[in-house]
Amino acid sequence: MDSFPLIGAPDAGDTAWMLASSALVLLMTPGLAFFYGGMVRGKNVLNMIMMSISAMGLIGVLWSIYGFSMAFGEDKNNLFGDPWQYFGLRKLFGGAYLASGSSHAAVPLAGTIPATVFVAFQAMFAIITVALISGAVADRLRFGPWLVFAGIWATVVYFPVAHWVFAFDGVTASHGGWIANKLKAIDFAGGTAVHINAGAAGLALALVLGRRNGWPKTPFRPHNLPFVMLGAGLLWFGWYGFNAGSAVGSNGAAGATFMTTTVATCAGMLAWLVVEKLRDGKPTSLGAASGIVAGLVAITPSCSSVNVLGALAIGIVAGAICALAVGLKFRFGFDDSLDVVGVHLVGGILGTLMVGLVAAPEAPAGVKGLFYGGGLDQLWRQAVGAGAVLAWSFTAALVIAFAIKKTIGLRASDEDQSLGLDESEHAETAYDFAALGGSPALSRAAGREA
């Protein structure tokens, strides 16, 4: 098969919604850049932001050349799609591109939208997934090796896993998707392909890279909490494109997932704050922002399969458990700088598994979880899907990171870490202390203390 099977007139409403959703999902990556950037020290904020922004450029190019084809091309032994089928997005740009009311409109379609719009929407998922990994290795990973890792990992891990999970729903059902089509596990918007995938890779990369100098004895406090809150707000805003956009149309499923996403996110924030109040005595802005993200992560795979009560349960469980899970790094000694494991890996697993518990038959997916009389059937499918993605991403990331470490190196030198990666990697500083009245020497000293 050389092109998408449907040729015809796209639906104007569906196309408009999916174009808007694609833009919303792209906005999540700058939102993540602010979220992560505010959590690191002032001397590393630009480097942290650059890791997210660079993913937009690198993965956008790889996706257009062969990534989309690896994800949605004809299945090759349940592993990946044919990388040559849509190489350079060939045969996806044909047609008149006229309005849906014209009988002359004829374009390659993905469901009811132009194939190119579907390509763009899925490109944004690939970008944000790679960017998420960077939070686990803040303050010590060199920028060049990060780009090498990101490109190889996307090719070896993300593009094939997207093929396993997202090639479904009648849009690309003939193109593969063993997790969706054969296992029948539900991952509506990327709990496995995005969050478990990125969280497992972040853990592997952090283990190979090693701890930050001074961790865990030295406190690594966020330097700009307003940045963190802004980032969380942008992520929440963009996530509606992420989840509701995964309905691939302006329809009832989009409306339902919009509401379940809202409810779970609100509950996740409140649950995290309650845990902080009980554990630490004070609810914090960082906790509110983290709870928002935990709720968003957990509802991502399940937003089409639960009702409001299920969304509340998922948000509460994710907010509470992720608030506790971020402490696992101290117990087990791995330096996950910005809690990618505690929020994205743990939250993704929770959201994926809870489909098997609270999936409600009245939701768009029409699946019964254990609590609705469905038994354990859906739960084991969810567990196998989550486990497969976790195992593959962790193993592949471990090998890729170790190979880069042994060749071009991964870790910044002790001197560069002390100076700050903004200056050592990019020859820039986010905050010009000299311009505020200090000398260059004082500027460097302030950077070391930040």
C-alpha positions in Angstrom: 0.0 0.0 0.0 1.6 3.3 -1.2 -0.7 5.8 0.5 -3.5 6.2 3.0 -6.5 4.2 1.8 -9.0 7.0 1.8 -9.1 9.7 -0.8 -11.8 12.3 -0.7 -13.1 15.5 0.9 -12.0 16.2 4.5 -14.6 17.3 7.1 -14.1 21.0 7.7 -15.0 20.9 11.4 -12.8 17.9 12.2 -9.9 19.4 10.3 -10.2 22.8 12.1 -10.2 21.1 15.5 -7.2 18.9 14.7 -5.2 21.8 13.4 -6.0 23.6 16.6 -5.1 20.5 18.6 -1.8 20.1 16.9 -0.9 23.7 17.8 -2.0 23.1 21.4 0.2 20.0 21.7 3.2 21.9 20.2 2.7 24.6 22.9 3.2 21.9 25.6 6.9 21.7 24.8 7.6 25.4 25.5 5.4 25.0 28.5 7.5 22.0 29.6 10.6 24.2 29.0 9.3 26.8 31.5 8.3 24.0 33.9 11.7 22.4 33.9 13.6 25.6 33.5 12.1 27.0 36.7 13.0 23.9 38.7 16.7 24.0 38.1 19.3 26.5 39.4 19.7 29.9 37.7 23.0 28.9 36.1 21.4 26.0 34.2 18.0 27.4 33.2 18.9 28.1 29.5 20.4 24.7 29.1 17.3 23.1 30.5 15.0 25.2 28.2 17.3 24.4 25.2 16.8 20.7 25.8 13.1 21.0 25.2 13.3 23.5 22.4 16.0 21.5 20.6 13.7 18.5 20.6 11.2 20.6 18.5 13.8 21.0 15.8 15.5 17.6 15.8 12.4 15.4 16.2 10.4 17.6 13.8 13.0 16.9 11.0 13.3 13.2 11.8 9.6 12.7 11.9 9.1 14.3 8.5 11.8 12.3 6.9 11.2 8.8 8.2 9.6 8.9 11.7 6.0 9.1 10.6 6.6 6.2 8.2 8.1 4.1 11.0 5.1 4.8 13.2 2.3 4.5 10.6 3.7 2.7 7.7 2.8 -0.9 6.8 3.6 -3.3 9.7 7.0 -5.1 9.7 6.8 -8.1 12.0 4.9 -6.2 14.8 8.1 -4.1 15.3 7.7 -0.9 13.3 6.2 0.5 10.2 7.9 0.5 6.8 10.3 3.5 6.9 10.3 3.9 3.1 6.5 3.9 2.6 6.0 7.6 3.5 9.7 8.6 3.4 9.8 12.4 3.2 6.0 12.2 3.6 5.7 11.2 -0.1 2.2 10.6 -1.5 0.6 12.5 1.4 0.5 15.9 -0.2 -1.7 15.1 -3.2 -5.1 16.5 -4.0 -6.9 19.7 -4.6 -7.2 20.8 -0.9 -10.5 22.5 -1.5 -13.2 23.1 1.1 -15.3 20.1 2.2 -18.4 21.5 0.4 -16.7 21.2 -3.0 -17.2 18.0 -5.0 -13.7 18.6 -6.5 -11.8 18.2 -3.2 -9.8 15.1 -3.1 -6.9 14.6 -0.6 -5.3 11.6 1.2 -7.3 11.2 4.4 -6.8 9.9 7.9 -10.3 9.3 8.9 -12.1 12.6 8.1 -9.0 14.8 8.2 -6.2 15.4 5.6 -3.4 12.9 6.2 -1.0 15.9 6.5 -3.0 17.2 9.5 -2.7 13.7 11.1 1.0 13.8 10.4 1.4 17.1 12.1 -0.7 16.1 15.2 1.4 13.0 15.8 4.6 14.9 15.2 3.9 17.0 18.3 3.6 13.8 20.4 7.0 12.7 19.3 8.5 16.1 20.2 7.1 16.3 23.7 8.0 12.7 24.5 11.7 13.3 23.8 11.6 16.6 25.7 10.2 14.9 28.8 13.3 12.7 29.2 15.6 15.7 29.8 14.1 16.5 33.2 15.7 13.4 34.7 19.3 14.5 33.8 19.2 18.2 34.5 22.4 20.0 35.7 24.9 17.6 34.3 24.3 16.4 30.7 26.2 18.0 27.9 24.0 19.5 25.1 25.7 17.7 22.1 25.4 14.2 23.6 21.8 15.0 24.5 21.0 15.7 20.8 22.7 12.4 19.8 20.8 10.4 22.4 17.5 12.1 21.5 17.8 11.3 17.8 18.8 7.7 18.3 16.3 7.0 21.0 13.5 8.5 18.9 14.4 6.3 16.0 15.0 3.1 18.0 12.3 3.5 20.6 9.7 6.2 20.1 8.8 5.7 16.5 8.4 1.9 16.9 6.4 2.2 20.1 4.1 4.8 18.5 3.5 2.1 15.8 2.6 -0.4 18.6 0.2 2.0 20.3 -1.2 4.6 18.0 -1.8 2.7 14.7 -5.5 2.1 15.5 -9.0 3.5 15.7 -9.9 2.9 12.0 -7.6 5.7 10.9 -4.6 3.5 10.4 -5.8 0.1 11.5 -4.3 -1.7 8.5 -0.8 -0.4 9.4 0.0 -2.3 12.6 -0.4 -1.5 16.2 -0.1 -4.8 18.1 -0.8 -3.2 21.5 -3.9 -1.5 20.3 -5.2 -4.0 17.7 -4.0 -7.4 18.9 -3.5 -7.0 22.7 -6.5 -4.6 22.8 -4.9 -2.5 25.5 -6.3 1.0 25.8 -4.0 4.0 25.6 -6.1 6.7 24.2 -3.5 9.5 24.1 -0.1 8.2 25.2 0.1 6.9 28.7 2.4 4.1 27.5 3.9 5.6 24.3 4.6 9.0 25.9 4.8 8.9 29.6 5.9 5.4 30.5 8.2 5.5 27.5 9.9 8.8 28.5 10.0 7.9 32.2 11.7 4.6 31.6 14.3 6.3 29.3 14.9 9.1 31.8 15.6 6.5 34.5 18.1 4.6 32.3 19.8 7.8 31.2 20.1 9.1 34.8 21.6 5.8 36.0 24.3 5.8 33.2 25.0 9.5 33.7 25.4 9.3 37.5 24.4 11.7 40.3 24.8 15.4 40.3 27.8 16.6 42.3 26.7 16.9 45.9 23.4 15.1 45.6 21.5 14.3 47.8 23.2 16.3 50.5 23.3 19.5 48.6 19.8 21.1 48.2 19.0 21.8 44.5 16.1 24.3 45.0 14.0 25.6 42.1 15.3 29.1 41.1 12.1 30.4 39.7 8.8 29.1 40.9 6.7 31.5 38.8 8.3 29.8 35.8 7.2 26.4 37.1 3.6 27.6 37.6 3.5 29.2 34.2 4.8 26.0 32.7 2.2 23.9 34.5 -0.5 26.2 33.2 0.7 26.0 29.6 0.9 22.2 29.9 -2.6 22.0 31.2 -3.9 24.3 28.4 -2.0 22.3 25.7 -3.1 19.0 27.2 -6.6 19.5 25.9 -5.2 19.1 22.4 -3.2 16.1 23.6 -6.3 14.2 25.0 -9.3 15.7 23.3 -7.4 15.9 20.0 -6.8 12.2 20.1 -10.4 11.7 19.2 -9.2 12.7 15.7 -12.3 14.8 15.2 -14.7 17.3 16.6 -17.1 14.8 18.1 -18.5 13.4 21.3 -15.4 11.6 22.3 -13.5 14.9 22.2 -16.0 16.4 24.5 -16.0 13.5 26.9 -12.2 13.4 27.1 -12.1 17.1 27.6 -14.1 16.8 30.8 -12.4 13.7 32.2 -9.1 15.4 31.6 -10.3 18.5 33.5 -11.7 16.5 36.5 -8.7 14.3 36.9 -6.3 17.2 36.8 -8.2 19.2 39.4 -8.3 16.1 41.6 -4.6 15.4 41.1 -3.6 18.9 42.2 -5.8 18.8 45.3 -4.6 15.3 46.3 -0.9 16.3 46.0 -1.5 19.4 48.2 -3.3 17.2 50.8 -0.3 14.9 50.9 2.1 17.8 51.3 0.0 19.3 54.1 -0.1 16.0 56.0 3.5 15.1 55.4 5.3 18.5 55.5 2.9 20.9 57.2 2.6 23.3 54.2 1.1 23.0 50.7 3.4 24.5 48.1 3.2 26.0 44.7 5.7 23.4 43.4 3.4 20.8 44.8 0.3 22.3 43.0 2.2 22.4 39.7 3.4 18.8 40.2 -0.1 17.6 41.1 -1.5 19.2 38.0 1.1 17.3 35.8 0.5 14.0 37.7 -3.3 14.2 37.1 -2.7 15.0 33.4 -0.3 12.2 33.0 -2.6 9.6 34.7 -5.7 10.5 32.8 -3.9 10.5 29.4 -4.3 6.8 28.6 -7.8 6.5 30.2 -9.6 9.7 29.3 -11.8 7.9 26.8 -12.7 4.9 28.9 -13.8 6.4 32.3 -16.7 8.5 33.5 -16.4 11.4 35.9 -16.2 9.2 39.0 -13.4 7.2 37.4 -11.6 10.4 36.4 -11.8 11.6 40.0 -10.4 8.3 41.3 -7.6 8.4 38.8 -6.7 12.0 39.7 -6.8 11.4 43.4 -4.7 8.2 43.2 -2.2 9.8 40.9 -1.8 13.0 42.9 -1.3 11.1 46.1 0.9 8.3 45.0 3.1 10.5 42.7 3.6 12.9 45.6 5.0 10.0 47.6 6.8 8.4 44.6 9.1 11.4 44.1 10.9 10.3 47.3 11.8 7.0 45.8 15.0 8.4 44.3 16.3 9.1 47.8 15.4 5.6 49.0 17.0 3.9 46.0 19.8 6.4 45.3 19.1 7.3 41.6 19.3 11.0 40.8 16.1 11.8 38.8 16.6 15.6 38.9 13.1 16.8 38.2 11.1 13.8 39.1 10.4 12.4 35.6 10.2 8.9 37.1 8.1 9.8 40.1 5.5 11.7 38.0 5.6 10.5 34.4 6.7 6.8 34.8 4.6 6.2 38.0 1.7 8.4 36.8 1.7 6.7 33.4 1.7 3.2 34.9 -1.1 4.2 37.3 -3.3 5.7 34.6 -2.7 2.7 32.3 -3.5 0.1 34.9 -6.6 1.9 36.3 -8.3 1.5 33.0 -8.6 -2.1 33.9 -10.3 -1.1 37.2 -12.5 1.9 36.5 -13.3 1.8 32.8 -17.0 2.5 32.5 -19.2 1.1 29.6 -20.9 4.5 29.1 -17.6 6.1 28.3 -16.6 6.4 24.5 -14.3 3.4 24.7 -17.2 1.2 25.9 -15.0 -1.1 28.0 -15.9 -2.5 31.4 -13.2 -2.5 34.1 -13.1 -4.7 37.2 -15.3 -2.4 39.3 -18.0 -2.4 36.5 -18.2 -6.1 36.2 -15.5 -6.6 33.5 -13.3 -8.9 35.6 -9.6 -9.0 35.1 -9.6 -9.2 31.4 -8.8 -5.6 30.6 -6.4 -5.2 33.6 -4.0 -7.9 32.4 -4.0 -6.4 28.9 -3.2 -3.0 30.3 -0.4 -4.5 32.4 1.2 -6.3 29.5 1.1 -3.2 27.3 2.7 -1.0 30.0 5.3 -3.6 30.8 6.3 -4.1 27.2 6.9 -0.4 26.6 8.7 0.1 29.9 11.0 -2.8 29.3 11.9 -1.9 25.8 12.4 1.8 26.5 14.5 1.2 29.6 16.7 -1.4 27.9 17.3 0.5 24.7 17.9 3.8 26.5 20.5 2.1 28.8 22.4 0.7 25.7 22.2 4.0 23.8 23.4 6.0 26.8 26.2 3.6 27.6 27.4 3.6 24.0 27.5 7.5 23.9 29.2 7.6 27.3 32.0 5.3 26.0 32.5 7.2 22.7 31.8 11.0 22.9 31.0 11.2 26.6 27.8 12.3 28.3 28.6 14.2 31.5 29.8 17.7 31.9 33.1 18.2 33.7 33.0 19.1 37.4 34.3 22.5 36.5 31.6 23.1 34.0 28.9 21.9 36.4 30.2 24.4 39.0 30.3 27.2 36.5 26.9 26.3 35.1 25.8 24.7 31.8 24.4 27.9 30.5 27.9 29.3 30.2 29.9 26.2 29.5 27.5 24.7 26.9 25.9 27.8 25.3 28.2 30.8 26.3 25.1 32.6 27.7 23.6 33.5 31.0 19.9 33.8 31.8 20.5 36.6 34.3 23.1 39.2 33.7 24.4 39.9 37.2 27.1 42.3 35.9 24.5 44.5 34.3 22.9 44.8 37.7 26.0 46.3 39.2 28.3 43.4 39.8 31.7 42.6 38.3 32.2 39.6 36.0 33.9 37.8 38.9 30.9 38.4 41.1 28.7 37.2 38.3 30.5 33.9 38.1 30.4 33.6 41.9 26.7 34.2 41.9 26.2 31.6 39.1 28.0 29.0 41.2 25.8 29.8 44.2 22.5 29.8 42.2 
